[in-house]
Amino acid sequence: MKHDFAEKRSFYRMPVECQLEYTESGHAETRTGHVKNISGDGILFHTDHAIAMGTEVNIIVKAGSNLTPPLHATIEVIRCHLTDDESYEVAATMKN
């Protein structure tokens, strides 16, 4: 499949519809979000809470099947903004 655009990312973004749990560094509370897409070096998800740029966050991405083990990773938030549906869209890079 040929794309009509110049992709400048190192990894292809894969659309994903699944849940994640996350804990901000220095906090004990675990929150939830909904993954929109993921790549080898980043993730985009929606949540009900704003996360400050530069915050380190531990995530667990849970696939919709028991055949796929959860992904455990540490990310760093590079963008967070309020969307039209009153959720926050969070973009982050993978740290490990």
Phi and psi in degrees as GROMACS dihedral restraints (atoms count N, CA, C in turn):
[ dihedral_restraints ]
;  ai    aj    ak    al  type     phi  dphi    fc
    3     4     5     6     1   -95.7    20    10
    4     5     6     7     1   135.2    20    10
    6     7     8     9     1   -98.6    20    10
    7     8     9    10     1   144.9    20    10
    9    10    11    12     1   -94.4    20    10
   10    11    12    13     1    23.4    20    10
   12    13    14    15     1  -137.3    20    10
   13    14    15    16     1   160.6    20    10
   15    16    17    18     1   -94.1    20    10
   16    17    18    19     1   107.1    20    10
   18    19    20    21     1   -81.6    20    10
   19    20    21    22     1   121.0    20    10
   21    22    23    24     1  -100.3    20    10
   22    23    24    25     1     0.4    20    10
   24    25    26    27     1   -79.8    20    10
   25    26    27    28     1   153.1    20    10
   27    28    29    30     1   -74.2    20    10
   28    29    30    31     1   -28.9    20    10
   30    31    32    33     1  -129.2    20    10
   31    32    33    34     1   145.5    20    10
   33    34    35    36     1   -69.4    20    10
   34    35    36    37     1   136.9    20    10
   36    37    38    39     1   -82.7    20    10
   37    38    39    40     1   125.7    20    10
   39    40    41    42     1  -103.4    20    10
   40    41    42    43     1   121.9    20    10
   42    43    44    45     1   -63.9    20    10
   43    44    45    46     1   133.4    20    10
   45    46    47    48     1  -139.4    20    10
   46    47    48    49     1   140.7    20    10
   48    49    50    51     1  -123.6    20    10
   49    50    51    52     1    94.1    20    10
   51    52    53    54     1  -155.8    20    10
   52    53    54    55     1   170.0    20    10
   54    55    56    57     1   -89.5    20    10
   55    56    57    58     1   156.5    20    10
   57    58    59    60     1  -139.9    20    10
   58    59    60    61     1   155.6    20    10
   60    61    62    63     1  -113.9    20    10
   61    62    63    64     1   143.9    20    10
   63    64    65    66     1  -144.0    20    10
   64    65    66    67     1   152.6    20    10
   66    67    68    69     1  -133.4    20    10
   67    68    69    70     1   122.9    20    10
   69    70    71    72     1   -72.1    20    10
   70    71    72    73     1   142.8    20    10
   72    73    74    75     1   -57.3    20    10
   73    74    75    76     1   131.4    20    10
   75    76    77    78     1    87.8    20    10
   76    77    78    79     1    -0.4    20    10
   78    79    80    81     1  -120.8    20    10
   79    80    81    82     1   152.1    20    10
   81    82    83    84     1   -96.8    20    10
   82    83    84    85     1   -22.5    20    10
   84    85    86    87     1   -71.8    20    10
   85    86    87    88     1   129.9    20    10
   87    88    89    90     1   -96.3    20    10
   88    89    90    91     1   130.2    20    10
   90    91    92    93     1  -118.3    20    10
   91    92    93    94     1   171.2    20    10
   93    94    95    96     1  -120.1    20    10
   94    95    96    97     1   159.4    20    10
   96    97    98    99     1  -152.5    20    10
   97    98    99   100     1   180.0    20    10
   99   100   101   102     1  -128.2    20    10
  100   101   102   103     1   117.8    20    10
  102   103   104   105     1   -72.2    20    10
  103   104   105   106     1   135.0    20    10
  105   106   107   108     1  -102.6    20    10
  106   107   108   109     1   -43.2    20    10
  108   109   110   111     1  -156.5    20    10
  109   110   111   112     1   161.5    20    10
  111   112   113   114     1  -147.2    20    10
  112   113   114   115     1   150.1    20    10
  114   115   116   117     1  -139.1    20    10
  115   116   117   118     1  -176.3    20    10
  117   118   119   120     1   -66.3    20    10
  118   119   120   121     1   -19.7    20    10
  120   121   122   123     1  -131.5    20    10
  121   122   123   124     1    12.5    20    10
  123   124   125   126     1  -163.3    20    10
  124   125   126   127     1   172.2    20    10
  126   127   128   129     1  -150.0    20    10
  127   128   129   130     1   148.8    20    10
  129   130   131   132     1  -128.0    20    10
  130   131   132   133     1   125.3    20    10
  132   133   134   135     1  -144.3    20    10
  133   134   135   136     1   163.7    20    10
  135   136   137   138     1  -112.0    20    10
  136   137   138   139     1   144.4    20    10
  138   139   140   141     1  -150.3    20    10
  139   140   141   142     1   167.5    20    10
  141   142   143   144     1   -87.2    20    10
  142   143   144   145     1    -1.6    20    10
  144   145   146   147     1  -125.9    20    10
  145   146   147   148     1   138.7    20    10
  147   148   149   150     1   -73.4    20    10
  148   149   150   151     1   144.3    20    10
  150   151   152   153     1  -127.0    20    10
  151   152   153   154     1   127.3    20    10
  153   154   155   156     1   -67.0    20    10
  154   155   156   157     1   143.5    20    10
  156   157   158   159     1   -57.6    20    10
  157   158   159   160     1   137.6    20    10
  159   160   161   162     1    90.0    20    10
  160   161   162   163     1    -8.0    20    10
  162   163   164   165     1   -70.4    20    10
  163   164   165   166     1   135.0    20    10
  165   166   167   168     1   -88.4    20    10
  166   167   168   169     1   133.6    20    10
  168   169   170   171     1  -134.1    20    10
  169   170   171   172     1   135.1    20    10
  171   172   173   174     1   -94.2    20    10
  172   173   174   175     1   128.4    20    10
  174   175   176   177     1  -121.7    20    10
  175   176   177   178     1   154.3    20    10
  177   178   179   180     1  -131.3    20    10
  178   179   180   181     1   112.5    20    10
  180   181   182   183     1   -95.4    20    10
  181   182   183   184     1   122.6    20    10
  183   184   185   186     1  -106.9    20    10
  184   185   186   187     1   114.2    20    10
  186   187   188   189     1   -70.1    20    10
  187   188   189   190     1   163.0    20    10
  189   190   191   192     1   -75.7    20    10
  190   191   192   193     1     1.4    20    10
  192   193   194   195     1  -129.8    20    10
  193   194   195   196     1   146.3    20    10
  195   196   197   198     1   -73.6    20    10
  196   197   198   199     1   -10.5    20    10
  198   199   200   201     1   -73.9    20    10
  199   200   201   202     1   -24.4    20    10
  201   202   203   204     1  -105.4    20    10
  202   203   204   205     1   121.1    20    10
  204   205   206   207     1   -69.7    20    10
  205   206   207   208     1   155.3    20    10
  207   208   209   210     1   -65.4    20    10
  208   209   210   211     1   149.9    20    10
  210   211   212   213     1   -93.9    20    10
  211   212   213   214     1   122.3    20    10
  213   214   215   216     1  -105.7    20    10
  214   215   216   217     1   126.9    20    10
  216   217   218   219     1  -153.5    20    10
  217   218   219   220     1   160.6    20    10
  219   220   221   222     1  -109.3    20    10
  220   221   222   223     1   132.2    20    10
  222   223   224   225     1  -124.4    20    10
  223   224   225   226     1   163.5    20    10
  225   226   227   228     1  -123.7    20    10
  226   227   228   229     1   125.0    20    10
  228   229   230   231     1   -69.9    20    10
  229   230   231   232     1   127.6    20    10
  231   232   233   234     1  -110.4    20    10
  232   233   234   235     1   -16.6    20    10
  234   235   236   237     1  -159.5    20    10
  235   236   237   238     1   141.5    20    10
  237   238   239   240     1  -150.1    20    10
  238   239   240   241     1   122.2    20    10
  240   241   242   243     1  -143.0    20    10
  241   242   243   244     1   152.6    20    10
  243   244   245   246     1   -75.2    20    10
  244   245   246   247     1   132.6    20    10
  246   247   248   249     1   -98.7    20    10
  247   248   249   250     1   174.3    20    10
  249   250   251   252     1   -62.2    20    10
  250   251   252   253     1   -27.4    20    10
  252   253   254   255     1   -91.0    20    10
  253   254   255   256     1    16.3    20    10
  255   256   257   258     1    68.0    20    10
  256   257   258   259     1    19.3    20    10
  258   259   260   261     1  -105.3    20    10
  259   260   261   262     1   169.6    20    10
  261   262   263   264     1  -106.4    20    10
  262   263   264   265     1   131.0    20    10
  264   265   266   267     1   -94.4    20    10
  265   266   267   268     1   122.0    20    10
  267   268   269   270     1  -115.9    20    10
  268   269   270   271     1   124.6    20    10
  270   271   272   273     1  -110.5    20    10
  271   272   273   274     1   137.6    20    10
  273   274   275   276     1  -148.2    20    10
  274   275   276   277     1   157.6    20    10
  276   277   278   279     1  -103.3    20    10
  277   278   279   280     1   148.7    20    10
  279   280   281   282     1   -75.3    20    10
  280   281   282   283     1   137.3    20    10
  282   283   284   285     1   -98.6    20    10
  283   284   285   286     1   -25.7    20    10
